[in-house]
């Protein structure tokens, strides 16, 4: 079951609002993934084409153009980082994130809701700590860091770190609240 289609009990309209925010975030992440992947393909294709024209056909203007778009290689590497975090957040929202859970095969089925709640709280904690660490890192980069390419400060490209962990925190918060609702609903008399 995915969070993007979960429907909480009707009396919890606050949770419904969070689910609407989750769906909007998922749409934004999907569009950004498409945009960033398209840019990666475009810039990589142009680099390969220009390099081939210069190396094999000895066309000088291709080398001149490569010099003008020298920033595109680090830009593509940065987009890989952004894609990884956007994809991780999107997969977390769908419940398809990496899971290391050796207890599920040996745990009684009736404990699965409690296990989901405990694991969600643990993941919330990890994401909260990583969010804070990334904010501190961005602050250091702002104070002492240099520029990536085109004089863009390093910290601007690295904003995906706290943004990604913040989005995953939000997804795990939804999972935690949903698991708690489900656990209280099924254990109620």
Secondary structure, DSSP 4 states (H G I P E B T S, - for coil): --TTT----TT-HHHHHHHHHHHHHHHHHHHHHHHHHHHHHHHHHHHHHHHHHHHHH--HHHHHHHHHTTHHHHHHHHHHHHHHHHHHHHHHHTT-S----TTTTTS-GGGHHHHHHHHHHHHHHHHHHHHHHHHHHHHHHHHH--B-STT-BHHHHTTHHHHHHHHHHHHHHHHHHHHHHHHHHHH--
